[in-house]
Every structure is written in structure tokens, then in C-alpha cells.
Amino acid sequence: MNDYSKILKTIQKFETIIIHRHVRPDPDALGSQVGLQKLLQYNYPSKRILVTGIDEPSLGWLSKMDEVKEEDYQGALVIVTDTANKERIDDQRYLLGAQLIKIDHHPNDEPYGDIVWVDTTASSCSEMIARFAFDHDLEVTPEIAFLLYAGILGDTGRFLYPSTTAKTFDVAGRLRQYDFDFAGLSRRMDSMDYRIAKLTGYVYDHLEVDQNGAARVILSQETLAAYQVTDADTSAIVPAPGRIDAVQTWAVFVEQKDGSYRVRLRSKVVPINTIAKGHGGGGHPLASGANSYSLAENDAIYQEIQEVVANAVK
């Protein structure tokens, strides 16, 4: 059950607060995590606020993690942002604290935490953190606004995705009033490394699309090595198939070093999160992630996508 009202009071009680987010972070994971850290540091300078997780090199320009020791959790408040299920929390020491808060915008399929604030109508967790700041009259700095705006841009596809609402624009407009390099941020979010540009060409050349607009592409370890990209780098090409007018729903299968596949599912209209749940994943109706452990399972996932798209066009 959502308990928005208790969060600030709980934060005020603790001297040490450690903030987690999900593995393989995207701009919203880091924007909400570090945006919340900076927000609390600025408004409660006597408190010790730490962020933990593995640094993502491709997003090093956005933020860096702290060195958090096990003893730091003694008597600490732990907050997890932008993470639907416990398995995906980066740094599994999150249970070592005295109290746990979950703040998220994904469907609450796996409730956890002593206090839970889940808002599936929010475009992003960064939008939620910004609303939290504004609703409680907490002071926001240009740095905080930059981080939260970046998170919103990331999870809305620069306001392209259906999760973008009037509320999203209202929050973004309030953040935009702060003096940060808006144009520089927008360019950074829209630019890509030359390696990624070449990989995007590979995606278009090898994309399989059926008559109803169900599409897929498989990126093997051999392909990743040939283009000198990492699994994390491939997140930049996930929206690419959706730019094709004939494509309605698509999956990007990225082979991992152990031979399994990370599956990124996207759709313009037809919900695909139930497919993700059936393969060890989950997420939003139109943007989900799953896992596959063989080429045969890749085929099964693609067949499921083809079926839901075919049923939708009948």
C-alpha cells in the first residue's frame, strides 16, 4: 500500500541514509537515486546520505557511486528507487539497514519494504522524486534539477512515450526553471558513440519483421565484439526498431557471456509485460525486460510477440 505521507517523516528520523537502485542502471535509475541523494544532502546537511551500486561507465557523466561499507548500514535508513523486484536491486546489502523504503513507478508485482510508494501513473521515478520535493517545499538546486530532468528525459524517450502525461510536463516545466545546461543535456541524451551508430545500422540490416509488425533482432557475443560494444551499450539501440513505421512491437535479444540472453521488449500499443513475466522479467506494459536461456526460448518469446500482435490487429 502506498504511504507517501510517511516518507519525509521517516527520512527526518535517520542520520544515515543509503540509497539503492536497480542493476544495469539507466538515466532514470541514476537520476532518481542521485537526485534524491543531492536533494536530501542540500536540505539536511547534517545527515549522511550515500548512494551505492556498480558504476555504469556509459553514464559516468551523470553520476558516480559512493564507497559504502557494511558497517554504514548499522541503524541506517535504506531507500530503493526505480526497482520493481528485489532480485534487481543493485547491492543486495539493502536488507542490512534498520528500515526500508521502496519508491517506484513500475507495477508493484513484488511488494517489499516497510514503506512503499508506487505510482504507476508516473512517467519515471525521477518525476516522483521531483514531485516529492515540490510537494514538501524542499529546496531544489540546479544540480538536483539536472539529475531529475535527465531521468525524466530518459524514461519518456524525450517525451515520446505514452507514459508522458500533463503531470510529467508540469514537473519538467518546474525543473526547467532552474539554471542547468538544458541544451547540453538534451544533446547528450540524443547523441551516440560512433560504435553505437554502426551497431544501429546492423540492427536495421538484420531486423526480422513479420506481416503484422512484430520484430526482433539478436545480438550475439560475436556481434558485440565485432562492433566493440558492451551489453550496457546496447541499451542505446533499443528504440531503433520503433522508428520504422511498419514495426509495432519488437524484441532485442542480447547474448550474455554465459550464453543466456537479455531480452528488451518494446511496443507502441500492444502490452507485452505479461510476456516478460513469463520469462523471468517484467516492467511496464509497453517497455519490459526478460531473460532467455537458449535460442529456442528466443524463438518462443518471438512467437508470443507475434501472437499478441496478430490478435490485436484482428
N, C-alpha and C positions, 0 to 999 in steps of 0.2 A: 504494500500500500504506500502511495506517495506521501512523504512527510516533509514537504518543502519548508514549513514554518520552523521546524526544529533544527535545521541545519546550521543557521547562523549562531543560535544559542549554544549549540554543541561546539562549534568552532571556537567560540569565545572562552570555553572552559579549559581548553588544552593549550599547553605551552609548546608542544612539539606536534607538528602535523606532517605526515608523509603522504604524498600524492602519487598514485599509480595510474597507468592507462594500459591499453592493450598492446600485445606483441605486434611487430611489424607496423609501427605507427604511421599514420597519415597526418596531413596538416590539422585535421580536427582533433585527433588524439593528442597531439603535442600542443595545439592551440588552447584546448580546454585545460589540459594538465598544467602547463607552464603559465597560461593566462591566469588560472586560479591561484597558482603559487605567487605570482607577482602582485595580484590583487590583494591577497592576504598579507604579504610582506609589507606592502605600502600602507595598508590600513591598520595593521597590527605589528608595528616594527619590533616589538619586544619578543614576538613569537619566533620560533624556529620552524621554517617551512621548507621541506625538502621534496625533490622530485626524483623518482627512481625508474629504472628501466635501461634497456640497451640502447645506446645512441644509434640513430639511423643516419649514416653518412650523407645520404642524398638530401636530408632535411637539416643538416648541421647549421645552415644559415638561419633556421627558425629558432632552434633552441638546443641546449645541451643538458644532460642529466647531472645530478649531484652524486657524490660518493656517499652512499648510505650504508651504515654499519648495522649489524644485527642488534646491538645494544641501543640504537636510536629508536627502536620500536617499543622499548620499555615505557609503558604509560602514555604512548602516543596515540593520536587520532589518525586513522588511515582513511583516505578518500580515494575511491577508484572512479575515474571518469571514462566515459565513452566505451565501456566494455560490458557486453551483454551477459557473457557467461564466465564462470570462474577459471575455466581452463585457459582462456585467452588473456588473463591478466599477466602483464609483464612483471616479473619478480614475484614469485609465489610466497614471499615472506609477508604478504599483505595481512595474513591472519595473526601475526605476532603482536599487533597493536592492541590497545585497550578497547577501542571501539571502531566500527567500520561503517562508512557511508558510501552508498552507490549513487552516482549521478550519471544518467544515461538517456539516450533518445532512441535506442533500439527496443524492439518488443521485449517485454520482461519475461521471457520464457524460462529463465533460471534466476529466480529472486535470490539475492544474498545481501548480507549487511544488516546492521542494526537499524539504520535509517536508509530509506530508499526514495529517491526522487527520479522517476522515469517519466519522460514526456515524449511520447511517440509522435506528437504533432510538431515537435521542434525539428528544424532542418538539420541541426547539428548540436553537439554537446557544447560547443563554443557559444552558440546562440543562448543556450540555457544559462551558462556562466555569466554572460553579459546581462541577461535579464535579472539574474540573481543580484548582480552588483547594482543595477539601476533601481530595482525594487526595494533594496535595503539601503539606498543612499550611500553606497560605498564609493570612495573616490577612485576614479579611473585615470590612469596616466596614458600618454601616447604609446608607450611600450605595451601596456596591457591591451589597449585598443587594437594595436597592430597584430598581436597574437590571436586575439579573438576574431578579428576580421579575417585573418588568414584561415582560421579554422572554418568559418562560415563559407568563405570562397571555395575551400577545398571540398566540403561535403555537399555544396549545392551545384558544383560544376560551374562556378561563377554565375550563379542564379539561373541555371538552365534546368535543373531537375525539378520534378513535380513537388518535392518536399519544400520548395521555396514558397513562403506564404507572405501575406501582408505583414504579419508579425515579424518575419525574417527581415523584410525591407525596413521596417521601423527600427529594429535593433541595429541593423547595418548602418542606417542613416545616422543614428545617435553615435555609433562608434566612429563614423567618418568625420564627425566634427572635431575629433582630436588630431593633433598635428603629427601625423606619421607619413612616411613616403608611400602614399596610396598608389601612385603610378608605378613606382619601383616594385611594389609588392605585386601589383597586377601583372606587370611584365614577367616577374619571376615565376608566378603561378602559370603563366601562359607559355613560357619558353621551355625548350627541351634541349638536352645534350645531343650532339651530332649522332652519337651511338644510338640514342633512342629514336631519332628521326629515321635512321636507316632501318631499325627494327620495325618501326611503323610501316615502312614500305614492305617489309617481309610479311607483316600481318595482312596487309591488303592483298598481297600476291598469293597468300596461302589460305585465305579465309574461305571456309566452306559454308555456303548459304543454300537453304532449300527453298522451295517454291513459295512458302508462307513467310519467309523472313527469319527463320531460325538459323543461327550461325554459330560457328565455332572455329577456333584455331588452337593448335597445340604447339607450345614452345618447349622443345626438348633441351636437355643439358647441352647437347652438341650445338644447338642453335644459339643458346645463351653465350656459350664460349666463343662462337664464331663472331658474334656481334659485341663481345666483351661487355656484357651486361649481367647484372645480378638479379636474383628473384625480386628484390626490392625495387630495382629499376623498372621492372615490367609493369608496375602499377601505373606508370605514365601512359602506357598504350592501351589500357583497358577501355577508355571511352572511344577509341578509334573506330571500331566497327559500327558504333551507333551513329556515326556521321554519314553513313551510307543510307540513303532513303529507303532502300529495299530491306534493310535489316531492322527487325523488330525486337528480337531477343537474342542474346549471344552469351557464349561462354569462352573464357580464355583459360586454357589448361597449361600450367607452368610446371614442368618436371622439376622435382627436388633432387638433391644429391643422393637420397636413399632410394630413388626410383618411384616414389609416390608423386602425386600431383596436387598442387594448389589450384583450386578452381574458383575463378572470379565470374560471377553470374550478374548480368545486367539486362534490363528490359525497359522498353519505352512505355508499355501499357500493361502487359500481362504479368501478374505476380509470379515470382519464381522462388520466393523464400521457402516454400514448402519443399521444393526440390532440394534446396540446400540442406534443410533439416534432415532429409532422408539420407544425406551423405556426410554426416558429422559436422554440419555447419549451421548457418542461419544468417539472420540480418534483416534488412528492410525488404518490403515486398518487391521493389524494383532494383535493389542492389544488395546482393548477398555473396557469401563465400562458402565454399565447401571443400571437402577433401576426397581424393580418389587414389586408389592403390593399385591401379592397373589400367592398361589400355582398354580392356573390356569394360571396366567401370566408367571410363571416359565415354565410351560408346553408349552405355546405359544412360548416363546423365544427358547426353545429347539427344537420345531418343525421347527421354522425358520432356525435354525442352520442346522438341518438335511436336510432341503430342499436345502439350498445353497451348502452344501457338496455333496448331491446326484446329483445336476445339474452339479457340477464341474467334477464329475467322469464319466459323460455320454460321 
